[in-house]
Amino acid sequence: MYEIKMLIINFSQWLYPWLGEIAMAIMATLLVIYGHSINRLVKKQISGMHFIFRTLVFIVLCSFGYGALLIYVTPILSHLLAAVGLIYLGPLITGIFITLGVLAEKQNQI
């Protein structure tokens, strides 16, 4: 049991310096999985408006909206992951990426 615990802690310590990149990968994956649904929802809301306004809304949503979400939420997620104990960090990150894979499969992304 001790060996398994040490293996998990070593894996978590190996992941720890990369938490910023891991958090960004999680956020980017969520945007890829759910971006189409968000775009579809916004498209329904602005469908009756003029072409130029719809184009501007799409540009603002994709560049500023998704960009801001990625820039501002990634550090928060990184800090949350850093607050998790090392015994839980590796399994948590592994579980998150497995869950993202399942979500991507359900959204027909893979």
N, CA and C of each residue as an Amber inpcrd file, in Angstrom:
protein
   330
   0.8210000  -1.1830000   0.0000000   0.0000000   0.0000000   0.0000000
   0.8750000   1.2620000   0.0000000   1.9570000   1.2110000   0.7700000
   2.8640000   2.3480000   0.8510000   3.4870000   2.6500000  -0.5090000
   3.8280000   1.6060000  -1.2520000   4.4450000   1.8040000  -2.5640000
   3.4850000   2.4910000  -3.5390000   2.2230000   2.1090000  -3.4860000
   1.2170000   2.7320000  -4.3570000   1.0540000   4.2040000  -3.9920000
   1.0010000   4.4770000  -2.7040000   0.8720000   5.8570000  -2.2470000
   2.0690000   6.6920000  -2.7090000   3.2660000   6.1520000  -2.5970000
   4.4610000   6.8810000  -3.0260000   4.4780000   7.0630000  -4.5400000
   3.9850000   6.0930000  -5.2760000   3.8930000   6.2170000  -6.7320000
   2.9420000   7.3490000  -7.1200000   1.8150000   7.4210000  -6.4360000
   0.8460000   8.4940000  -6.6960000   1.4440000   9.8470000  -6.3390000
   2.1310000   9.9440000  -5.2060000   2.7400000  11.2080000  -4.7880000
   3.8360000  11.6170000  -5.7650000   4.6520000  10.6730000  -6.2230000
   5.6940000  10.9880000  -7.2040000   5.0860000  11.4680000  -8.5190000
   4.0050000  10.8380000  -8.9530000   3.3160000  11.2650000 -10.1660000
   2.7750000  12.6790000  -9.9920000   2.1900000  12.9590000  -8.8270000
   1.6540000  14.2930000  -8.5440000   2.7670000  15.3340000  -8.4990000
   3.8980000  14.9950000  -7.9110000   5.0290000  15.9210000  -7.8680000
   5.5620000  16.1920000  -9.2710000   5.5130000  15.2050000 -10.1240000
   5.9440000  15.3970000 -11.5120000   4.9890000  16.3290000 -12.2510000
   3.6930000  16.2560000 -11.9510000   2.7000000  17.1090000 -12.5920000
   2.6900000  18.5310000 -12.0440000   3.0650000  18.7140000 -10.7930000
   2.8960000  19.9860000 -10.0950000   3.4810000  21.1980000 -10.8270000
   4.7100000  21.1310000 -11.3670000   5.2440000  22.3160000 -12.0520000
   4.4750000  22.6870000 -13.3230000   3.6660000  21.7760000 -13.8170000
   2.9430000  21.9960000 -15.0610000   1.4780000  22.3450000 -14.8530000
   1.0940000  22.7260000 -13.6470000  -0.3210000  22.9720000 -13.3550000
  -0.9120000  24.0940000 -14.2030000  -0.1440000  25.1160000 -14.5140000
  -0.6430000  26.1900000 -15.3680000  -1.0080000  25.6850000 -16.7490000
  -0.1190000  24.8740000 -17.3260000  -0.3850000  24.3150000 -18.6500000
  -1.5200000  23.2960000 -18.6120000  -1.5820000  22.5230000 -17.5380000
  -2.6570000  21.5400000 -17.3900000  -4.0050000  22.2480000 -17.2750000
  -4.0500000  23.3210000 -16.4790000  -5.2920000  24.0850000 -16.3270000
  -5.7100000  24.6840000 -17.6690000  -4.7410000  25.1880000 -18.4390000
  -5.0820000  25.7530000 -19.7390000  -5.5810000  24.6620000 -20.6890000
  -4.9870000  23.4960000 -20.6250000  -5.4500000  22.3900000 -21.4670000
  -6.8750000  21.9850000 -21.1060000  -7.1810000  21.9770000 -19.8240000
  -8.5400000  21.6480000 -19.3860000  -9.5290000  22.6890000 -19.9020000
  -9.1930000  23.9590000 -19.7280000 -10.0850000  25.0310000 -20.1800000
 -10.2460000  25.0170000 -21.7000000  -9.1520000  24.8390000 -22.4210000
  -9.2330000  24.8070000 -23.8820000 -10.0830000  23.6330000 -24.3490000
  -9.9310000  22.4970000 -23.6950000 -10.7270000  21.3310000 -24.0600000
 -12.2060000  21.5770000 -23.8010000 -12.5200000  22.1960000 -22.6780000
 -13.9230000  22.5300000 -22.4020000 -14.4850000  23.4880000 -23.4420000
 -13.6770000  24.4530000 -23.8690000 -14.1390000  25.3820000 -24.9060000
 -14.3550000  24.6770000 -26.2360000 -13.5050000  23.7220000 -26.5530000
 -13.6940000  22.9620000 -27.7910000 -14.9590000  22.1210000 -27.7120000
 -15.1680000  21.4820000 -26.5610000 -16.3240000  20.6050000 -26.4180000
 -17.6320000  21.3970000 -26.4290000 -17.6730000  22.5190000 -25.7000000
 -18.9220000  23.2500000 -25.5400000 -19.0070000  24.5260000 -26.3680000
 -17.9680000  24.8860000 -27.0890000 -17.9860000  26.1020000 -27.8950000
 -19.0790000  26.0980000 -28.9440000 -19.2930000  24.9620000 -29.5820000
 -20.3340000  24.8690000 -30.6030000 -21.7170000  25.1090000 -29.9970000
 -21.9520000  24.5660000 -28.8190000 -23.2470000  24.7650000 -28.1570000
 -23.4450000  26.2290000 -27.7720000 -22.3930000  26.8610000 -27.2960000
 -22.4820000  28.2780000 -26.9450000 -22.7430000  29.1080000 -28.1950000
 -21.9990000  28.8140000 -29.2670000 -22.2010000  29.5440000 -30.5260000
 -23.6270000  29.3710000 -31.0400000 -24.1570000  28.1600000 -30.9400000
 -25.5180000  27.8830000 -31.4000000 -26.5370000  28.6680000 -30.5720000
 -26.3270000  28.7390000 -29.2730000 -27.2230000  29.4860000 -28.4040000
 -27.2030000  30.9810000 -28.7510000 -26.0120000  31.5310000 -28.9450000
 -25.8990000  32.9480000 -29.3070000 -26.4990000  33.1790000 -30.6890000
 -26.2740000  32.2430000 -31.6010000 -26.8250000  32.3790000 -32.9570000
 -28.3470000  32.4540000 -32.9200000 -28.9780000  31.6610000 -32.0670000
 -30.4360000  31.7150000 -31.9290000 -30.8880000  33.0830000 -31.4330000
 -30.1140000  33.6560000 -30.5200000 -30.4920000  34.9370000 -29.9290000
 -30.3700000  36.0940000 -30.9190000 -29.4220000  36.0080000 -31.8510000
 -29.1720000  37.1440000 -32.7460000 -29.5510000  36.8500000 -34.1920000
 -30.2700000  35.7820000 -34.4280000 -30.5540000  35.3630000 -35.8070000
 -31.3490000  36.3840000 -36.6050000 -32.1760000  37.1800000 -35.9940000
 -32.9960000  38.1350000 -36.7250000 -32.3140000  39.4770000 -36.9640000
 -31.0880000  39.6090000 -36.4810000 -30.4050000  40.8960000 -36.5960000
 -29.6350000  40.9960000 -37.9080000 -29.1570000  42.1740000 -38.2030000
 -28.4260000  42.4450000 -39.4410000 -27.1170000  41.6590000 -39.4770000
 -26.6780000  41.3150000 -40.6840000 -25.4730000  40.5240000 -40.9060000
 -24.2470000  41.1380000 -40.2310000 -24.0800000  42.4390000 -40.3350000
 -22.8940000  43.0830000 -39.7590000 -22.9060000  42.9610000 -38.2390000
 -24.0670000  43.1550000 -37.6190000 -24.1620000  43.0200000 -36.1710000
 -23.8920000  41.5750000 -35.7390000 -24.4460000  40.6030000 -36.4620000
 -24.2050000  39.1860000 -36.1460000 -22.7240000  38.8670000 -36.2480000
 -22.0600000  39.3990000 -37.2850000 -20.6300000  39.1630000 -37.4670000
 -19.8300000  39.7600000 -36.3160000 -20.1760000  40.9700000 -35.9120000
 -19.4850000  41.6130000 -34.7930000 -19.6780000  40.8430000 -33.4940000
 -20.8940000  40.3830000 -33.2670000 -21.1560000  39.5950000 -32.0530000
 -20.3290000  38.3160000 -32.0710000 -20.2430000  37.6520000 -33.2220000
 -19.4600000  36.4300000 -33.3220000 -17.9730000  36.7090000 -33.0590000
 -17.4600000  37.7990000 -33.6150000 -16.0500000  38.1490000 -33.4000000
 -15.7950000  38.4420000 -31.9240000 -16.6740000  39.2150000 -31.3200000
 -16.5060000  39.5490000 -29.9050000 -16.6070000  38.2960000 -29.0420000
 -17.5600000  37.4430000 -29.3390000 -17.7270000  36.2100000 -28.5650000
 -16.4920000  35.3270000 -28.6760000 -16.0500000  35.0780000 -29.8890000
 -14.9460000  34.1340000 -30.0880000 -13.5990000  34.6910000 -29.6450000
 -13.3140000  35.9470000 -29.9890000 -11.9960000  36.4640000 -29.6490000
 -11.9320000  36.9670000 -28.2070000 -12.8530000  37.8470000 -27.8480000
 -12.7880000  38.4140000 -26.5080000 -13.4400000  37.5230000 -25.4620000
 -14.5780000  36.9600000 -25.7680000 -15.2820000  36.1260000 -24.7930000
 -14.5310000  34.8680000 -24.4340000 -14.2180000  34.0780000 -25.4290000
 -13.4920000  32.8360000 -25.1740000 -12.0740000  33.1220000 -24.7070000
 -11.4530000  34.1590000 -25.2730000 -10.1010000  34.5260000 -24.8500000
 -10.0640000  34.9600000 -23.4050000 -11.0080000  35.8000000 -23.0070000
 -11.0690000  36.2560000 -21.6200000 -11.3430000  35.0990000 -20.6790000
 -12.2300000  34.2190000 -21.0820000 -12.5210000  33.0450000 -20.2630000
 -11.2520000  32.2200000 -20.0490000 -10.5120000  32.0100000 -21.1160000
  -9.2820000  31.2290000 -21.0260000  -8.2380000  31.9400000 -20.1680000
  -8.0960000  33.2390000 -20.3580000  -7.0650000  33.9920000 -19.6300000
  -7.3890000  34.1330000 -18.1480000  -8.6510000  34.3830000 -17.8160000
  -8.9980000  34.6670000 -16.4270000  -9.3610000  33.4350000 -15.6060000
  -9.8850000  32.4180000 -16.2250000 -10.2910000  31.2350000 -15.4620000
  -9.1310000  30.2500000 -15.2900000  -8.2060000  30.2370000 -16.2400000
  -7.0780000  29.3030000 -16.1470000  -6.2700000  29.4830000 -14.8610000
  -5.8760000  30.7010000 -14.4660000  -5.1310000  30.8310000 -13.2020000
  -5.9380000  30.4060000 -11.9750000  -7.2460000  30.6570000 -12.0100000
  -8.0910000  30.2380000 -10.8930000  -8.0850000  28.7120000 -10.7900000
  -8.2580000  28.0560000 -11.9280000  -8.2330000  26.5900000 -11.9360000
  -6.8740000  26.0600000 -11.5000000  -5.8150000  26.7150000 -11.9410000
  -4.4660000  26.3120000 -11.5520000  -4.2740000  26.4100000 -10.0460000
  -4.7430000  27.4840000  -9.4460000  -4.6390000  27.6460000  -7.9940000
  -5.4860000  26.6250000  -7.2510000  -6.6430000  26.3180000  -7.7850000
  -7.4850000  25.2910000  -7.1600000  -6.8040000  23.9270000  -7.2060000
  -6.1890000  23.6140000  -8.3500000  -5.4790000  22.3430000  -8.4540000
  -4.2770000  22.3100000  -7.5170000  -3.5980000  23.4460000  -7.3600000
  -2.4380000  23.5100000  -6.4700000  -2.8330000  23.3280000  -5.0090000
  -4.0690000  23.6670000  -4.6800000  -4.5360000  23.5500000  -3.2980000
  -4.8640000  22.1080000  -2.9130000  -4.9830000  21.2410000  -3.9060000
  -5.2890000  19.8340000  -3.6410000  -4.0210000  19.1530000  -3.1330000
  -4.1610000  18.2840000  -2.1800000  -3.0130000  17.5590000  -1.6600000
  -2.3700000  16.6770000  -2.7180000  -1.0660000  16.4270000  -2.5560000
  -0.3340000  15.6530000  -3.5580000  -0.8720000  14.2360000  -3.7270000
  -1.4210000  13.6670000  -2.6850000  -1.9580000  12.3110000  -2.7990000
  -3.1720000  12.2750000  -3.7190000  -3.8620000  13.4190000  -3.8640000
  -5.0600000  13.4740000  -4.6890000  -4.8320000  14.1190000  -6.0540000
  -3.7620000  14.8810000  -6.2160000  -3.5690000  15.6740000  -7.4220000
  -3.4670000  14.8200000  -8.6850000  -2.6060000  13.8280000  -8.6850000
  -2.4410000  12.9740000  -9.8670000  -3.7280000  12.2600000 -10.2630000
  -4.3750000  11.5830000  -9.3170000  -5.6480000  10.9350000  -9.6660000
  -6.7190000  11.9220000 -10.1030000  -6.7580000  13.1180000  -9.4990000
  -7.7460000  14.1260000  -9.8790000  -7.5330000  14.5780000 -11.3210000
  -6.3050000  14.8980000 -11.6770000  -6.0200000  15.3490000 -13.0430000
  -6.3030000  14.2370000 -14.0420000  -5.9180000  13.0320000 -13.7010000
  -6.2190000  11.8930000 -14.5720000  -7.7250000  11.7360000 -14.7410000
  -8.4680000  11.8390000 -13.6510000  -9.9290000  11.7390000 -13.7100000
 -10.5560000  12.8570000 -14.5210000 -10.0070000  14.0760000 -14.3940000
 -10.5350000  15.2000000 -15.1700000 -10.3730000  14.9410000 -16.6580000
  -9.1900000  14.4900000 -17.0670000  -8.9690000  14.2610000 -18.4910000
  -9.7790000  13.0730000 -19.0160000  -9.9830000  12.0670000 -18.1950000
 -10.8530000  10.9610000 -18.6100000 -12.2860000  11.4620000 -18.7600000
 -12.7460000  12.2790000 -17.8030000 -14.0890000  12.8540000 -17.8840000
 -14.2370000  13.7280000 -19.1200000 -13.2040000  14.5300000 -19.4330000
 -13.2510000  15.3570000 -20.6390000 -13.3260000  14.4970000 -21.8930000
 -12.6310000  13.3690000 -21.8920000 -12.7180000  12.4530000 -23.0270000
 -14.1110000  11.8740000 -23.1830000 -14.7320000  11.5140000 -22.0760000
 -16.0930000  10.9900000 -22.1080000 -17.0670000  12.0710000 -22.6040000
 -16.8940000  13.3050000 -22.0910000 -17.7430000  14.4080000 -22.5260000
 -17.5580000  14.6850000 -24.0260000 -16.3260000  14.6180000 -24.4840000
 -16.0620000  14.8370000 -25.9150000 -16.7270000  13.7510000 -26.7430000
 -16.6980000  12.5370000 -26.2520000 -17.3510000  11.4350000 -26.9790000
 -18.8540000  11.6480000 -27.0280000 -19.4460000  12.0780000 -25.9210000
 -20.8860000  12.2970000 -25.8970000 -21.3040000  13.4720000 -26.7830000
 -20.4210000  14.4330000 -26.9760000 -20.7100000  15.5810000 -27.8450000
 -20.2760000  15.3290000 -29.2910000 -19.9020000  14.0970000 -29.5870000
 -19.4340000  13.6980000 -30.9250000 -18.2360000  14.5230000 -31.3900000
 -17.3330000  14.8280000 -30.4700000 -16.1280000  15.5640000 -30.8070000
 -14.9840000  14.6270000 -31.1940000 -15.0980000  13.3510000 -30.8160000
 -14.0750000  12.3790000 -31.1960000 -14.7300000  11.1620000 -31.7840000
